[in-house]
């Protein structure tokens, strides 16, 4: 099940334990970051080893609008990840709801 910005905001604010991955490009992350681990979508296949120990953990992926992170979700699920959630609307939805605020 994917995740809405309000649920993600609460998880970040509460310090919940989950793996958070930004699949945007480095320049996008430099402009605005939610605090996720940066693994650009184009690098994800070659960097899966960095996430291997989290195959059964909650993994939340995000991008600018939800498209690239949707691809990342499918890729991770295809590699055996069991609980991958895509941030619906991505950073654009986050900015609509919270501006530049990051808990």
Secondary structure, DSSP 8 states (H G I E B T S, - for coil): --B-HHHHHHHHHHT---EEEE-S-HHHHHH---S-EE--HHHHGGGGGGTGGGTTSEEEEE-SSSHHHHHHHHHHHHTT-SEEEEBTTHHHHHHHHHTT---
